[in-house]
């Protein structure tokens, strides 16, 4: 074929060296094109035709690698394998034990029976009294050879708790708004009917309606504030805030309220700068809510003291903490109420709180702001002697 191409090139009058190169090139090209496809790229062909690498057969290693509690059960309902997460969940669990050692929950037993009989993956939600009432979504899967059942336990306790909190929150918010709405509606019906021409009654009812509308407005403002804080709960603030200045500014704004309540505000200023990482507006709200509560629920003619101080940390480990302590000499709070004070809509004295314009959300807002700032609040109280609310925040270096 190469000779024929060379003769053809010479016949057209090409120089001998050009005809030779052209003939060689065309010959190589035709030869490559006529080759079978698999022969053109042996490396690629080898990859396409090669058998897949064998998968690991040690199923115990696979189960141990899973991040949730997992148990493998044989046809006789005995534990064949389990990972450390399952052993942590069910202390004493070991291979060879009957399945009843894992759980006697009827829903769990029925799940295993369904998976065995139907031969397909199934799930069940169970609550284990032996595990402090934790809730689990259990998934049972029959392995391909039909001889083993794989059981996986996913803890849904936190999800259930959050769902209950949301449900309680909606119920409480609805109740808090329904009461003033019902009051306003009743007064409107009275003014439209029996008291239509009674100027004195109209003046008194309108005053009450204004107070109830103001209460609803405060509840909605606090709910919106709480929602905004929760939306940013995962974002750590990046600003630098000097807490001595924040406290002084808040106290100046609350002086008229303290004068009206016949309460003396005392500020114990810090020694030196008290810098923290935070959002200035939110930290102002924390101090304002705490001082406002102390004035509102403290003793008439009493005192509210606010101090800012530094608590050194372990030497060489951190910069310590900044403490903002709000102390009153009011009636105090019984010990059984202290753990629940930061819950939404929780009140020690519901009637007194509503009478003084409380929404039951002030301390919940404080708690959520401090959570965002990686801080905390400590509450101590003694009935008849007063209460102390202490905010603890990480200090920044002053250097």
C-alpha positions as CSV (number, residue, x, y, z in Angstrom):
1,X,0.0,0.0,0.0
2,X,2.9,2.4,0.8
3,X,4.5,1.6,-2.6
4,X,1.3,2.4,-4.5
5,X,1.0,5.7,-2.7
6,X,4.6,6.5,-3.5
7,X,4.1,5.8,-7.2
8,X,1.0,7.8,-7.3
9,X,2.8,10.8,-5.8
10,X,5.7,10.6,-8.3
11,X,3.2,10.4,-11.1
12,X,1.7,13.8,-10.0
13,X,5.2,15.2,-10.3
14,X,5.9,15.6,-6.5
15,X,9.5,15.7,-5.4
16,X,10.7,12.2,-4.3
17,X,11.1,13.1,-0.6
18,X,7.6,14.8,-0.4
19,X,6.0,11.8,-2.1
20,X,7.7,9.4,0.4
21,X,6.6,11.3,3.5
22,X,3.1,11.7,2.3
23,X,2.9,8.0,1.5
24,X,4.2,7.0,4.9
25,X,1.8,9.4,6.7
26,X,-1.3,8.3,4.8
27,X,-0.3,4.6,5.3
28,X,0.0,5.0,9.1
29,X,-3.3,6.9,9.3
30,X,-5.2,4.3,7.3
31,X,-3.7,1.5,9.3
32,X,-4.8,3.1,12.6
33,X,-8.3,3.7,11.3
34,X,-8.7,0.1,10.1
35,X,-7.6,-1.4,13.5
36,X,-10.4,-2.7,15.9
37,X,-11.6,-0.1,18.3
38,X,-10.4,-2.0,21.4
39,X,-6.9,-2.2,20.0
40,X,-6.5,1.6,19.7
41,X,-6.2,2.2,23.4
42,X,-5.1,-0.9,25.2
43,X,-5.1,0.8,28.6
44,X,-8.7,2.0,28.3
45,X,-9.8,-1.4,26.9
46,X,-8.2,-3.1,29.9
47,X,-10.1,-0.9,32.3
48,X,-13.4,-1.6,30.6
49,X,-13.1,-5.4,30.5
50,X,-11.4,-5.9,33.9
51,X,-13.5,-7.5,36.6
52,X,-14.4,-5.1,39.6
53,X,-12.2,-5.4,42.7
54,X,-13.8,-7.6,45.3
55,X,-15.6,-5.8,48.1
56,X,-14.5,-6.4,51.7
57,X,-16.4,-9.2,53.3
58,X,-15.8,-8.5,57.0
59,X,-19.2,-7.2,57.9
60,X,-18.2,-6.5,61.6
61,X,-15.7,-3.8,60.3
62,X,-18.5,-2.2,58.3
63,X,-20.9,-2.2,61.3
64,X,-18.1,-0.7,63.5
65,X,-17.6,2.1,61.0
66,X,-21.3,3.3,61.2
67,X,-21.9,6.4,63.4
68,X,-25.2,5.3,64.9
69,X,-26.0,2.3,67.1
70,X,-26.2,-0.8,64.8
71,X,-26.9,-4.5,65.6
72,X,-26.9,-7.5,63.3
73,X,-29.3,-10.3,64.2
74,X,-29.3,-13.9,62.9
75,X,-32.5,-15.9,62.0
76,X,-32.6,-17.3,65.6
77,X,-33.0,-13.6,66.9
78,X,-29.5,-13.6,68.4
79,X,-27.0,-10.8,68.3
80,X,-24.4,-11.6,65.7
81,X,-22.5,-8.3,65.7
82,X,-22.9,-4.8,67.2
83,X,-20.8,-1.6,67.1
84,X,-19.5,0.4,70.1
85,X,-22.4,2.9,69.8
86,X,-24.9,0.1,70.4
87,X,-22.9,-1.2,73.4
88,X,-22.9,2.3,74.8
89,X,-26.7,2.6,74.3
90,X,-27.4,-0.9,75.7
91,X,-24.7,-1.6,78.4
92,X,-23.8,-5.2,78.7
93,X,-24.8,-6.0,75.1
94,X,-22.7,-8.8,73.5
95,X,-22.8,-11.2,70.6
96,X,-24.7,-14.4,71.2
97,X,-27.3,-12.7,73.3
98,X,-31.0,-13.0,72.4
99,X,-32.7,-10.0,70.9
100,X,-34.9,-9.6,74.0
101,X,-31.8,-8.4,75.8
102,X,-31.8,-5.4,73.5
103,X,-35.4,-4.4,74.0
104,X,-38.7,-5.9,75.1
105,X,-40.6,-3.0,73.5
106,X,-43.6,-4.5,71.6
107,X,-43.2,-2.1,68.7
108,X,-39.6,-3.2,68.4
109,X,-40.4,-6.9,68.4
110,X,-43.2,-6.3,65.8
111,X,-40.7,-4.4,63.6
112,X,-38.3,-7.4,63.5
113,X,-41.2,-9.8,62.7
114,X,-42.4,-7.5,59.8
115,X,-39.0,-7.3,58.3
116,X,-38.6,-11.1,58.5
117,X,-42.0,-11.9,57.0
118,X,-42.1,-9.2,54.3
119,X,-38.4,-9.2,53.4
120,X,-38.1,-5.5,53.0
121,X,-36.9,-2.5,55.0
122,X,-39.3,-1.1,57.6
123,X,-39.1,1.4,60.5
124,X,-40.7,1.9,63.9
125,X,-40.6,4.7,66.5
126,X,-40.1,3.4,70.0
127,X,-39.7,5.0,73.4
128,X,-37.4,3.2,75.8
129,X,-38.3,3.5,79.5
130,X,-35.0,1.7,80.3
131,X,-33.1,4.5,78.6
132,X,-34.5,7.4,80.5
133,X,-37.5,7.7,78.2
134,X,-35.4,8.3,75.0
135,X,-37.1,8.0,71.7
136,X,-35.6,6.2,68.7
137,X,-36.4,5.6,65.1
138,X,-35.4,2.0,64.5
139,X,-34.7,0.9,60.9
140,X,-34.7,-2.9,60.2
141,X,-33.2,-4.2,56.9
142,X,-33.1,-7.8,55.6
143,X,-29.7,-8.5,54.1
144,X,-29.6,-9.8,50.5
145,X,-29.1,-13.5,51.4
146,X,-32.1,-13.2,53.8
147,X,-30.2,-14.7,56.7
148,X,-29.5,-11.6,58.8
149,X,-31.4,-8.5,59.9
150,X,-29.6,-5.2,60.3
151,X,-31.1,-2.9,63.0
152,X,-30.1,0.8,63.3
153,X,-31.2,3.1,66.1
154,X,-31.5,6.8,65.4
155,X,-32.0,9.0,68.5
156,X,-35.0,11.3,67.9
157,X,-35.4,12.5,71.5
158,X,-34.1,16.0,70.8
159,X,-36.4,16.4,67.8
160,X,-39.4,15.3,69.9
161,X,-38.4,17.7,72.6
162,X,-38.1,20.6,70.1
163,X,-41.5,19.7,68.6
164,X,-43.1,19.7,72.1
165,X,-41.4,23.1,72.8
166,X,-42.8,24.5,69.6
167,X,-46.3,23.2,70.4
168,X,-46.2,24.6,73.9
169,X,-44.9,27.9,72.7
170,X,-47.7,28.3,70.1
171,X,-50.3,27.3,72.8
172,X,-48.8,29.8,75.3
173,X,-48.5,32.6,72.8
174,X,-52.1,32.0,71.6
175,X,-53.3,32.1,75.2
176,X,-51.4,35.3,76.0
177,X,-52.9,37.1,73.0
178,X,-56.4,35.6,73.4
179,X,-56.9,37.1,76.9
180,X,-56.5,40.8,75.9
181,X,-58.3,40.3,72.7
182,X,-61.3,38.8,74.5
183,X,-61.2,41.8,76.9
184,X,-61.1,44.3,74.1
185,X,-63.9,42.6,72.3
186,X,-66.1,42.5,75.4
187,X,-65.6,46.2,76.1
188,X,-66.4,47.1,72.4
189,X,-69.7,45.1,72.6
190,X,-70.5,46.9,75.9
191,X,-69.8,50.3,74.4
192,X,-72.0,49.4,71.4
193,X,-74.8,48.3,73.6
194,X,-75.6,49.1,77.2
195,X,-72.9,51.8,77.7
196,X,-73.5,53.5,74.4
197,X,-74.5,56.8,76.0
198,X,-72.5,56.5,79.2
199,X,-69.6,59.0,78.9
200,X,-68.0,57.9,82.2
201,X,-68.1,54.2,81.3
202,X,-66.7,54.9,77.8
203,X,-63.8,56.8,79.2
204,X,-63.0,54.0,81.7
205,X,-63.4,51.2,79.1
206,X,-61.3,53.0,76.5
207,X,-58.5,53.3,79.1
208,X,-58.6,49.6,79.8
209,X,-58.7,48.8,76.1
210,X,-55.6,50.9,75.5
211,X,-53.8,49.1,78.3
212,X,-54.7,45.7,76.8
213,X,-53.7,46.8,73.3
214,X,-50.4,47.9,74.7
215,X,-49.9,44.5,76.3
216,X,-50.5,42.7,73.0
217,X,-48.1,45.1,71.3
218,X,-45.4,44.3,73.9
219,X,-46.0,40.5,73.5
220,X,-45.6,40.8,69.7
221,X,-42.5,43.0,70.0
222,X,-40.9,40.4,72.4
223,X,-41.9,37.5,70.1
224,X,-40.3,39.3,67.1
225,X,-37.2,40.0,69.1
226,X,-37.0,36.4,70.2
227,X,-37.4,35.2,66.6
228,X,-34.7,37.5,65.3
229,X,-32.3,36.3,68.0
230,X,-33.0,32.6,67.2
231,X,-32.4,33.1,63.5
232,X,-28.9,34.3,64.3
233,X,-28.2,31.9,67.2
234,X,-25.5,30.1,65.2
235,X,-23.6,33.3,64.3
236,X,-21.1,34.3,66.9
237,X,-20.9,38.2,67.1
238,X,-17.7,39.8,65.9
239,X,-17.8,43.2,67.5
240,X,-16.0,44.4,70.6
241,X,-18.2,45.8,73.4
242,X,-17.1,47.6,76.5
243,X,-19.6,46.5,79.1
244,X,-19.0,49.3,81.6
245,X,-20.2,51.8,79.1
246,X,-23.2,49.6,78.1
247,X,-24.4,49.3,81.7
248,X,-23.9,53.0,82.4
249,X,-25.9,53.9,79.3
250,X,-28.7,51.5,80.2
251,X,-29.0,52.8,83.7
252,X,-29.3,56.4,82.5
253,X,-32.2,55.4,80.3
254,X,-34.0,53.6,83.2
255,X,-33.6,56.4,85.8
256,X,-37.1,57.8,85.1
257,X,-38.7,54.4,85.6
258,X,-36.8,53.9,88.8
259,X,-37.9,57.3,90.1
260,X,-41.5,56.4,89.3
261,X,-41.2,53.2,91.2
262,X,-39.4,54.9,94.1
263,X,-36.3,52.6,93.6
264,X,-32.7,53.7,94.0
265,X,-30.4,52.7,91.2
266,X,-26.7,52.1,92.4
267,X,-24.0,51.6,89.8
268,X,-20.7,50.0,90.9
269,X,-18.4,51.0,88.0
270,X,-15.6,48.6,86.9
271,X,-11.9,49.1,87.4
272,X,-10.6,49.4,83.9
273,X,-12.0,48.4,80.5
274,X,-14.3,45.4,80.4
275,X,-14.3,44.3,76.7
276,X,-16.2,41.3,75.4
277,X,-16.9,40.0,71.9
278,X,-20.5,40.7,71.2
279,X,-23.4,42.7,69.6
280,X,-23.8,46.0,71.5
281,X,-27.6,46.3,70.9
282,X,-28.3,42.7,72.1
283,X,-26.1,43.1,75.2
284,X,-27.9,46.4,76.0
285,X,-31.1,44.5,75.8
286,X,-29.8,41.9,78.3
287,X,-28.9,44.5,80.8
288,X,-32.1,46.5,80.3
289,X,-34.3,43.4,80.7
290,X,-32.6,42.4,84.0
291,X,-32.5,45.9,85.5
292,X,-36.1,46.6,84.4
293,X,-37.3,43.3,86.0
294,X,-35.4,44.3,89.2
295,X,-37.2,47.6,89.3
296,X,-40.6,46.2,88.4
297,X,-40.6,43.2,90.8
298,X,-38.4,44.7,93.5
299,X,-39.5,46.3,96.7
300,X,-41.1,49.8,96.6
301,X,-38.7,52.2,98.1
302,X,-35.9,49.6,97.7
303,X,-32.6,49.6,95.8
304,X,-31.2,47.9,92.7
305,X,-27.4,47.6,92.5
306,X,-25.6,46.9,89.2
307,X,-21.9,45.9,89.3
308,X,-19.5,45.1,86.5
309,X,-16.3,43.2,87.5
310,X,-13.7,40.9,86.1
311,X,-13.2,37.3,87.2
312,X,-9.7,36.0,86.4
313,X,-9.4,32.7,84.6
314,X,-6.9,29.9,85.2
315,X,-3.4,31.3,84.8
316,X,-2.1,31.2,81.2
317,X,-5.3,29.6,79.8
318,X,-7.7,32.5,79.1
319,X,-8.6,36.1,79.8
320,X,-11.1,35.3,82.4
321,X,-14.7,36.4,82.5
322,X,-16.7,39.7,82.7
323,X,-19.5,39.6,85.3
324,X,-22.6,41.9,85.2
325,X,-24.5,41.4,88.5
326,X,-28.0,42.9,89.1
327,X,-29.1,42.6,92.7
328,X,-32.3,43.8,94.3
329,X,-33.7,43.7,97.8
330,X,-37.2,42.6,96.8
331,X,-39.4,39.7,98.0
332,X,-37.1,37.0,96.5
333,X,-38.0,33.9,94.5
334,X,-38.7,30.4,95.9
335,X,-36.1,27.8,95.0
336,X,-38.5,25.6,93.0
337,X,-39.0,28.5,90.5
338,X,-35.4,29.2,89.8
339,X,-34.7,26.5,87.2
340,X,-37.7,27.5,85.1
341,X,-37.3,31.3,85.1
342,X,-35.8,31.5,81.6
343,X,-38.6,29.4,80.0
344,X,-40.9,31.3,77.6
345,X,-44.1,32.6,79.3
346,X,-43.1,31.2,82.7
347,X,-44.1,33.5,85.6
348,X,-43.6,33.1,89.3
349,X,-46.8,35.2,89.9
350,X,-48.9,35.4,86.8
351,X,-51.4,38.0,88.0
352,X,-48.7,40.3,89.4
353,X,-46.6,40.0,86.2
354,X,-49.5,40.9,83.9
355,X,-50.5,43.7,86.3
356,X,-47.0,45.2,85.9
357,X,-46.9,44.8,82.1
358,X,-44.8,41.6,82.0
359,X,-44.9,39.4,78.9
360,X,-43.2,36.3,80.4
361,X,-40.5,36.5,77.6
362,X,-37.9,38.9,79.1
363,X,-35.7,36.3,80.7
364,X,-36.1,33.9,77.7
365,X,-34.7,36.7,75.5
366,X,-31.8,37.2,77.9
367,X,-31.0,33.4,77.8
368,X,-31.1,33.3,73.9
369,X,-28.9,36.3,73.6
370,X,-26.4,34.9,76.0
371,X,-26.4,31.5,74.2
372,X,-25.5,33.4,71.0
373,X,-22.6,35.1,72.9
374,X,-21.5,31.8,74.4
375,X,-22.3,33.2,77.8
376,X,-24.6,32.2,80.6
377,X,-26.8,33.6,83.4
378,X,-26.6,32.5,87.1
379,X,-29.6,33.2,89.3
380,X,-29.6,33.1,93.1
381,X,-32.4,34.2,95.4
382,X,-33.6,34.1,99.0
383,X,-37.2,34.6,99.9
384,X,-37.7,37.9,101.8
385,X,-34.2,39.1,101.1
386,X,-33.9,39.6,97.3
387,X,-32.4,38.2,94.1
388,X,-29.2,38.4,92.1
389,X,-28.9,37.8,88.4
390,X,-25.4,37.4,87.1
391,X,-24.4,37.5,83.4
392,X,-21.1,35.7,82.7
393,X,-19.3,36.5,79.4
394,X,-15.8,35.7,78.1
395,X,-13.4,38.6,78.5
396,X,-11.2,39.9,75.7
397,X,-7.6,40.8,76.3
398,X,-7.0,44.4,77.2
399,X,-3.5,44.4,75.7
